Amino acid sequence: MADGASRPAVALECPEGGGGVTQRLCALLTARLSQEGHALAPDTATRLRLQVRMPASNILFARLLVDADGRQKSSPELELSVMDRDDIPEAALDRFAARLLMIAPF
């Protein structure tokens, strides 16, 4: 951050048993939140919940639900699909994580 100010602490909740892509996405979101200056704390007032759907190994739908100040807001659902392979490359997943955080309502 250019001004050196810290961002609010957040808790990130990821689906259990979501498989490799979900775990990778959660790790990328965690890394990006830290890079953006958010402290990650399990007992904070701002909670981000990752919702994921994967109808195929190369198609991912995801959104972030944000619980803050007693209200829940939802980002639009984004889609990531890869046509020329059976899995989602790390670079594409990282860009997807960045986009999810960019549109998250917090």
C-alpha positions as CSV (number, residue, x, y, z in Angstrom):
1,M,0.0,0.0,0.0
2,A,1.4,3.4,-1.0
3,D,0.4,5.3,2.2
4,G,1.5,2.6,4.6
5,A,-1.9,2.4,6.3
6,S,-3.1,-1.1,7.3
7,R,-6.4,-2.5,6.1
8,P,-9.0,-4.1,8.4
9,A,-8.4,-7.5,9.8
10,V,-10.4,-10.2,8.1
11,A,-11.2,-13.9,8.5
12,L,-11.4,-16.1,5.4
13,E,-13.6,-19.2,5.5
14,C,-13.2,-21.7,2.7
15,P,-15.3,-24.7,2.0
16,E,-14.2,-28.0,3.6
17,G,-13.4,-30.8,1.3
18,G,-13.6,-28.7,-1.8
19,G,-10.8,-30.4,-3.6
20,G,-7.5,-29.2,-5.0
21,V,-8.7,-26.2,-6.9
22,T,-10.7,-24.9,-4.0
23,Q,-7.7,-25.3,-1.7
24,R,-5.4,-23.6,-4.2
25,L,-7.9,-20.7,-4.6
26,C,-8.2,-20.3,-0.8
27,A,-4.4,-20.2,-0.5
28,L,-4.1,-17.6,-3.2
29,L,-6.8,-15.5,-1.6
30,T,-5.0,-15.7,1.7
31,A,-1.7,-14.6,0.2
32,R,-3.4,-11.7,-1.7
33,L,-5.2,-10.5,1.4
34,S,-1.9,-10.5,3.3
35,Q,-0.1,-8.7,0.4
36,E,-2.9,-6.1,0.4
37,G,-2.2,-5.3,4.1
38,H,-5.1,-7.2,5.7
39,A,-4.3,-9.1,8.9
40,L,-5.9,-12.5,9.0
41,A,-7.6,-13.3,12.3
42,P,-10.2,-15.9,13.0
43,D,-12.2,-13.8,15.5
44,T,-12.5,-10.5,13.6
45,A,-15.7,-8.7,12.8
46,T,-15.2,-8.9,9.0
47,R,-15.6,-12.4,7.7
48,L,-15.2,-13.5,4.1
49,R,-16.7,-16.8,3.0
50,L,-15.7,-18.4,-0.3
51,Q,-18.5,-20.1,-2.2
52,V,-17.4,-22.4,-5.0
53,R,-19.1,-24.6,-7.6
54,M,-17.1,-26.8,-10.0
55,P,-19.3,-28.5,-12.6
56,A,-16.1,-29.8,-14.3
57,S,-12.4,-29.9,-13.5
58,N,-11.8,-27.0,-15.9
59,I,-14.8,-24.8,-14.9
60,L,-15.0,-22.8,-11.7
61,F,-17.7,-20.5,-10.4
62,A,-17.0,-18.6,-7.2
63,R,-18.1,-15.6,-5.1
64,L,-17.2,-14.1,-1.8
65,L,-19.8,-13.4,0.9
66,V,-18.8,-10.7,3.3
67,D,-20.2,-10.5,6.8
68,A,-19.4,-7.1,8.4
69,D,-21.2,-4.8,10.7
70,G,-24.0,-7.3,11.2
71,R,-24.8,-7.4,7.4
72,Q,-24.0,-9.9,4.7
73,K,-23.2,-8.8,1.2
74,S,-22.3,-10.9,-1.7
75,S,-20.0,-10.3,-4.7
76,P,-21.3,-11.3,-8.1
77,E,-20.4,-14.9,-9.1
78,L,-17.4,-15.1,-11.4
79,E,-16.6,-17.9,-13.8
80,L,-13.2,-19.2,-14.8
81,S,-13.1,-21.8,-17.5
82,V,-10.3,-23.3,-19.4
83,M,-11.0,-24.9,-22.8
84,D,-7.7,-26.4,-23.9
85,R,-6.9,-28.5,-20.8
86,D,-8.5,-30.5,-18.1
87,D,-7.3,-28.4,-15.2
88,I,-7.0,-24.8,-14.2
89,P,-3.5,-23.4,-14.4
90,E,-2.1,-21.6,-11.3
91,A,-1.6,-18.3,-13.1
92,A,-5.2,-18.2,-14.2
93,L,-6.4,-19.1,-10.7
94,D,-4.2,-16.3,-9.2
95,R,-5.8,-13.7,-11.6
96,F,-9.2,-15.1,-10.6
97,A,-8.4,-14.7,-6.9
98,A,-7.3,-11.1,-7.5
99,R,-10.6,-10.4,-9.4
100,L,-12.7,-11.9,-6.6
101,L,-11.0,-9.6,-4.1
102,M,-11.4,-6.6,-6.3
103,I,-15.1,-7.0,-6.5
104,A,-15.7,-8.2,-2.9
105,P,-18.0,-5.8,-1.1
106,F,-15.8,-4.9,1.9
